[in-house]
Amino acid sequence: MRLDGKTAIVTGGGSGFGAGIAHRFAAEGARVMVVDINADAAKAVAEEVGGIAQPTDVADGTSVAAMAQAASHAWGRVDILVNNAGVTHLPALMEEVTEADFDRVFNVNCKSIYLTAREIVPLMKQSGGGAIVNMASTAGVSPRPRLNWYNASKGWVITATRAMAIELAPFGIRVNALNPVAGETPLLKSFMGEDTPETRTRFLSTIPMGRFSTPEDLANAALFLASDEASLITGVAMEVDGGRCI
């Protein structure tokens, strides 16, 4: 029960890594708000973990403000924020990615972190501390061709994490990031371009430990960074990648 009595918001919690994190946090005693643009998915996971479902577009300021207000009304404080929501563009030459796809990637992957910080950081300051975990990617450390703007967005997340950490440290708020390798989530097909045995074999050959990341892998890492066990850890981008970035 490492999060006993804690409150936690998990964005993109309706599937993939976010759902895994929501389940693990709840099992460790946290009260969880499952945030997702897909209202049905948020509701399903929230019911499974005994939490709160909050349909939210994390790229929209009004929607994020409503999310924060709902959390404040329900709990009076927010102890943990996991910025997990993310999207990618399909593999393409950098000059061929559409402006609409570029905007979507940066709005969901980057602007959302600004928006949640704008709403949640004041609540954490009021309560004397908190923990924020941002979902970055190995793509922000070791970029691959044809995912250029996704790579860049995740590099932004890593830099933003470090900048947030240094500014918020005096307030008792820790900010860390996770760098997963591609995992068994709804985004896997988009990363690879197509999901075939051949593309899986080719991708897995770049991971020394020979497997994709799982929601459980990321949930375990997020649990550690969000818990008091990591009380002196801030500004870290932890790779959960089976050696991909070595």
Residue pairs with C-beta under 8 A, 6 or more apart in sequence:
1 28
1 29
2 28
2 29
2 223
2 227
2 228
2 229
3 25
3 28
3 29
3 30
3 80
3 223
3 226
3 227
4 28
4 29
4 30
5 29
6 25
6 29
6 30
6 31
6 79
6 80
6 226
7 30
7 31
7 32
7 33
7 71
7 75
7 77
7 78
7 79
7 80
8 25
8 30
8 31
8 32
8 33
8 78
8 79
8 80
8 81
8 82
8 226
9 32
9 33
9 35
9 54
9 67
9 71
9 78
9 80
9 81
9 82
9 116
9 120
10 18
10 21
10 22
10 25
10 32
10 33
10 34
10 35
10 82
10 84
11 18
11 35
11 36
11 56
11 58
11 82
11 83
11 84
11 85
11 112
11 116
12 18
12 35
12 36
12 58
12 84
12 85
12 86
12 135
13 19
13 21
13 22
13 32
13 33
13 34
13 35
13 36
13 42
13 45
13 46
13 82
13 84
14 34
14 36
14 38
14 40
14 41
14 42
14 44
14 45
15 36
15 38
15 41
15 45
15 185
15 186
16 183
16 185
16 186
16 187
16 215
17 84
17 135
17 180
17 183
17 185
17 215
17 218
17 219
18 34
18 36
18 45
18 82
18 84
18 85
19 34
19 45
19 215
20 214
20 215
20 216
20 218
20 219
21 82
21 84
21 215
21 218
21 219
21 222
21 223
22 32
22 34
22 45
22 46
22 49
22 51
23 45
23 48
23 49
23 215
23 219
24 216
24 219
24 220
24 222
24 223
25 32
25 49
25 80
25 219
25 222
25 223
25 226
26 32
26 49
26 50
26 51
28 223
28 227
30 79
30 80
31 51
31 52
31 75
32 46
32 49
32 51
32 52
33 46
33 51
33 52
33 53
33 54
33 67
33 70
33 71
33 74
34 42
34 43
34 45
34 46
34 49
34 51
34 52
34 53
34 54
35 42
35 54
35 55
35 56
35 58
35 67
35 85
36 42
36 45
36 53
36 55
36 56
36 85
37 55
37 56
37 57
37 58
37 85
38 55
39 53
39 55
42 53
42 54
42 55
43 53
45 51
45 53
46 52
46 53
47 53
52 70
52 71
52 74
54 67
54 70
54 71
56 63
56 64
56 66
56 67
57 63
57 64
58 64
58 83
58 85
58 108
58 112
58 115
58 116
59 104
59 107
59 108
59 111
59 112
59 115
60 115
61 115
61 118
64 112
64 115
64 116
64 118
64 119
65 119
67 116
67 119
68 78
68 116
68 119
68 120
68 123
71 78
71 120
71 123
72 78
72 123
77 123
77 124
77 126
77 127
78 120
78 123
78 124
78 127
78 130
79 124
79 127
79 129
79 130
79 131
80 130
80 131
80 132
80 133
80 226
81 116
81 120
81 124
81 130
81 131
81 132
81 133
82 132
82 133
82 135
82 222
82 226
83 112
83 113
83 116
83 132
83 133
83 134
83 135
84 133
84 135
85 108
85 112
85 135
86 108
86 109
86 135
86 137
86 187
87 104
87 105
87 108
87 109
87 187
88 105
88 147
88 150
88 187
88 190
88 191
89 97
89 101
89 102
89 104
89 105
89 147
89 149
89 150
89 190
90 101
90 190
90 193
91 146
91 147
91 191
91 192
91 193
92 146
93 146
94 146
94 148
94 149
97 148
97 149
101 149
102 149
105 149
105 150
105 153
106 149
106 153
106 156
109 150
109 153
109 154
109 156
109 157
110 153
110 156
110 157
110 160
113 134
113 157
113 160
117 132
117 164
120 130
120 132
121 168
121 173
123 130
124 130
124 132
124 168
124 171
124 173
125 171
125 173
128 171
128 172
129 171
129 172
129 173
129 174
130 172
130 173
130 174
131 173
131 174
131 175
131 176
131 225
131 226
131 227
131 230
132 164
132 168
132 173
132 174
132 175
132 176
133 175
133 176
133 177
133 178
133 222
133 225
133 226
134 157
134 160
134 161
134 175
134 176
134 177
134 178
135 157
135 177
135 178
135 180
135 218
136 154
136 157
136 158
136 161
136 177
136 178
136 179
136 237
137 150
137 154
137 157
137 179
137 180
138 179
138 180
138 181
138 239
138 241
138 244
138 245
139 147
139 150
139 151
139 154
139 155
140 151
140 153
140 154
140 155
140 156
140 157
140 158
140 179
140 237
141 155
141 158
141 179
141 237
141 239
141 245
142 244
142 245
143 151
143 152
143 155
144 151
146 193
147 191
154 179
157 177
158 177
158 179
158 237
161 175
161 176
161 177
161 235
161 237
162 235
162 237
164 175
165 174
165 175
165 176
165 234
165 235
166 235
168 174
168 175
169 234
174 225
174 230
174 231
174 233
174 234
175 234
175 235
176 225
176 230
176 233
176 234
176 235
176 236
176 237
176 238
177 236
177 237
177 238
178 218
178 221
178 222
178 225
178 237
178 238
178 240
179 237
179 238
179 239
179 240
179 241
179 245
180 213
180 217
180 218
180 240
180 241
181 207
181 212
181 213
181 240
181 241
181 242
181 244
182 188
182 191
182 192
182 203
182 212
182 213
183 212
183 213
183 214
183 215
183 217
183 218
184 212
184 213
184 214
184 215
185 215
188 195
188 212
189 195
191 203
192 199
192 200
192 203
193 199
203 212
204 210
204 211
204 212
206 244
207 241
207 242
207 243
207 244
208 242
208 243
208 244
208 246
209 242
209 243
210 242
211 242
213 240
213 241
213 242
217 240
218 240
221 238
221 240
224 230
225 233
225 236
225 238
239 245
